[in-house]
């Protein structure tokens, strides 16, 4: 199992910390698999520095896709996407 470190902005750090946000939408430019540990390190975009706070989460599921995997690239570029968390 790997440990993957990633920056996270303060507003999203707070949501993960509070348990409200249980997902990450990330560019698929790194390897991550189920069972890996994702270390989210709070990053202040204004000061361009880490705050020192971090959260460790175990990866439960990874879905990777390209914009046109579902034949909707143009619609996605026009309308964007949304992530829906299920409870």
Phi and psi restraints in degrees (value plus and minus 20) as a CYANA .aco file:
   2 UNK   PHI    -116.8   -76.8
   2 UNK   PSI     139.8   179.8
   3 UNK   PHI    -132.9   -92.9
   3 UNK   PSI     102.6   142.6
   4 UNK   PHI    -137.0   -97.0
   4 UNK   PSI     104.3   144.3
   5 UNK   PHI    -123.8   -83.8
   5 UNK   PSI     113.9   153.9
   6 UNK   PHI    -160.5  -120.5
   6 UNK   PSI     128.5   168.5
   7 UNK   PHI     -94.2   -54.2
   7 UNK   PSI     130.2   170.2
   8 UNK   PHI    -164.9  -124.9
   8 UNK   PSI     114.0   154.0
   9 UNK   PHI     -91.2   -51.2
   9 UNK   PSI     133.0   173.0
  10 UNK   PHI     -72.4   -32.4
  10 UNK   PSI     -62.7   -22.7
  11 UNK   PHI     -83.0   -43.0
  11 UNK   PSI     -56.1   -16.1
  12 UNK   PHI    -100.6   -60.6
  12 UNK   PSI     -53.6   -13.6
  13 UNK   PHI     -77.3   -37.3
  13 UNK   PSI     -65.9   -25.9
  14 UNK   PHI     -81.1   -41.1
  14 UNK   PSI     -61.5   -21.5
  15 UNK   PHI     -86.5   -46.5
  15 UNK   PSI     -60.0   -20.0
  16 UNK   PHI     -87.0   -47.0
  16 UNK   PSI     -64.2   -24.2
  17 UNK   PHI     -80.1   -40.1
  17 UNK   PSI     -58.4   -18.4
  18 UNK   PHI     -99.0   -59.0
  18 UNK   PSI     -28.2    11.8
  19 UNK   PHI      64.1   104.1
  19 UNK   PSI     -14.3    25.7
  20 UNK   PHI    -100.4   -60.4
  20 UNK   PSI     -55.1   -15.1
  21 UNK   PHI    -127.9   -87.9
  21 UNK   PSI      92.2   132.2
  22 UNK   PHI    -136.7   -96.7
  22 UNK   PSI      18.2    58.2
  23 UNK   PHI    -173.9  -133.9
  23 UNK   PSI     142.7   182.7
  24 UNK   PHI    -154.8  -114.8
  24 UNK   PSI     112.4   152.4
  25 UNK   PHI    -126.0   -86.0
  25 UNK   PSI      95.5   135.5
  26 UNK   PHI    -155.5  -115.5
  26 UNK   PSI     129.4   169.4
  27 UNK   PHI     -80.3   -40.3
  27 UNK   PSI     114.3   154.3
  28 UNK   PHI    -103.9   -63.9
  28 UNK   PSI      38.3    78.3
  29 UNK   PHI    -125.6   -85.6
  29 UNK   PSI      -2.1    37.9
  30 UNK   PHI    -170.3  -130.3
  30 UNK   PSI     139.6   179.6
  31 UNK   PHI    -108.2   -68.2
  31 UNK   PSI     113.1   153.1
  32 UNK   PHI    -170.9  -130.9
  32 UNK   PSI     120.8   160.8
  33 UNK   PHI    -156.3  -116.3
  33 UNK   PSI     142.7   182.7
  34 UNK   PHI     -75.2   -35.2
  34 UNK   PSI     115.8   155.8
  35 UNK   PHI      73.9   113.9
  35 UNK   PSI     -37.1     2.9
  36 UNK   PHI     -87.5   -47.5
  36 UNK   PSI     141.2   181.2
  37 UNK   PHI    -122.9   -82.9
  37 UNK   PSI     105.1   145.1
  38 UNK   PHI    -120.2   -80.2
  38 UNK   PSI      97.9   137.9
  39 UNK   PHI    -120.4   -80.4
  39 UNK   PSI      93.1   133.1
  40 UNK   PHI    -117.2   -77.2
  40 UNK   PSI      93.8   133.8
  41 UNK   PHI    -124.1   -84.1
  41 UNK   PSI     101.0   141.0
  42 UNK   PHI     -82.1   -42.1
  42 UNK   PSI     109.8   149.8
  43 UNK   PHI    -145.8  -105.8
  43 UNK   PSI     106.4   146.4
  44 UNK   PHI    -111.7   -71.7
  44 UNK   PSI      91.2   131.2
  45 UNK   PHI     -88.2   -48.2
  45 UNK   PSI     -40.9    -0.9
  46 UNK   PHI     -95.7   -55.7
  46 UNK   PSI     -64.5   -24.5
  47 UNK   PHI    -111.1   -71.1
  47 UNK   PSI     -32.7     7.3
  48 UNK   PHI      37.1    77.1
  48 UNK   PSI      23.6    63.6
  49 UNK   PHI    -160.9  -120.9
  49 UNK   PSI     133.8   173.8
  50 UNK   PHI     -93.0   -53.0
  50 UNK   PSI     126.3   166.3
  51 UNK   PHI    -108.2   -68.2
  51 UNK   PSI     -37.1     2.9
  52 UNK   PHI      81.3   121.3
  52 UNK   PSI     -32.5     7.5
  53 UNK   PHI    -108.9   -68.9
  53 UNK   PSI     123.4   163.4
  54 UNK   PHI    -170.4  -130.4
  54 UNK   PSI     137.0   177.0
  55 UNK   PHI    -151.4  -111.4
  55 UNK   PSI     116.8   156.8
  56 UNK   PHI    -127.8   -87.8
  56 UNK   PSI     110.6   150.6
  57 UNK   PHI    -152.4  -112.4
  57 UNK   PSI     122.4   162.4
  58 UNK   PHI    -105.5   -65.5
  58 UNK   PSI     113.6   153.6
  59 UNK   PHI     -95.9   -55.9
  59 UNK   PSI     104.9   144.9
  60 UNK   PHI    -117.9   -77.9
  60 UNK   PSI     -52.8   -12.8
  61 UNK   PHI    -178.8  -138.8
  61 UNK   PSI     122.9   162.9
  62 UNK   PHI    -148.4  -108.4
  62 UNK   PSI     105.9   145.9
  63 UNK   PHI    -137.1   -97.1
  63 UNK   PSI      96.9   136.9
  64 UNK   PHI    -131.1   -91.1
  64 UNK   PSI     119.3   159.3
  65 UNK   PHI    -176.4  -136.4
  65 UNK   PSI     142.0   182.0
  66 UNK   PHI    -125.0   -85.0
  66 UNK   PSI     138.7   178.7
  67 UNK   PHI     -76.3   -36.3
  67 UNK   PSI     -51.9   -11.9
  68 UNK   PHI    -122.2   -82.2
  68 UNK   PSI      -8.4    31.6
  69 UNK   PHI     -78.3   -38.3
  69 UNK   PSI     -47.8    -7.8
  70 UNK   PHI    -130.1   -90.1
  70 UNK   PSI      -6.5    33.5
  71 UNK   PHI      49.5    89.5
  71 UNK   PSI       8.2    48.2
  72 UNK   PHI    -146.8  -106.8
  72 UNK   PSI       4.5    44.5
  73 UNK   PHI     -73.9   -33.9
  73 UNK   PSI     -67.9   -27.9
  74 UNK   PHI     -81.9   -41.9
  74 UNK   PSI     -63.5   -23.5
  75 UNK   PHI     -85.2   -45.2
  75 UNK   PSI     -59.3   -19.3
  76 UNK   PHI     -84.9   -44.9
  76 UNK   PSI     -62.3   -22.3
  77 UNK   PHI     -84.1   -44.1
  77 UNK   PSI     -54.6   -14.6
  78 UNK   PHI     -98.0   -58.0
  78 UNK   PSI     -63.4   -23.4
  79 UNK   PHI    -125.8   -85.8
  79 UNK   PSI     -36.2     3.8
  80 UNK   PHI      60.5   100.5
  80 UNK   PSI    -191.9  -151.9
  81 UNK   PHI    -151.9  -111.9
  81 UNK   PSI     144.2   184.2
  82 UNK   PHI    -155.6  -115.6
  82 UNK   PSI     128.9   168.9
  83 UNK   PHI    -126.5   -86.5
  83 UNK   PSI     112.2   152.2
  84 UNK   PHI    -135.0   -95.0
  84 UNK   PSI     100.0   140.0
  85 UNK   PHI    -108.8   -68.8
  85 UNK   PSI     113.5   153.5
  86 UNK   PHI    -125.0   -85.0
  86 UNK   PSI     122.7   162.7
